[in-house]
Amino acid sequence: MALDPLPLPAAATADEAIALVLRREHAARDALAAAQAEAKHLAEAARADARAIAARADRRMRRVAAAFEYETRARTAALDTQATAIAQPPALAAQDSEHLARAVRLLAAELTGGAP
């Protein structure tokens, strides 16, 4: 805003004083309009920045959620595989069955005091 730097001389006419006041009023209105336009521009830029930040945060949250879901599915599948394996009774080989039968006979004999 460009104001006349010097006060109106005392010898100025009424018309000169009115012209000076009108020039200053016009300059003030121009400055106000420029400030309002700048404020509008800054507000829109801030809204655009906020939208960009929100979009970036949303993308990051989706990636984190997808990674968490993937990891959870993988761990659940591994646990399901372990549970299935644990639920199956171990298969005994013929030799293992013979050893087990002999151990049972020896234990029974020892407990009852009989011969093996």
Buried (B, 14 or more C-beta within 10 A) or exposed (E): EEEEEEEEEEEEEEEEEEEBEEEBEEBEEEEEEEEEEEEEEEEEEEEEEEEEEEEEEEEEEEEEEEEEEEEEEEEEEEEEEEEEEEEEEEEEEEEEEEEEEEEEEEEEEEEEEEEE
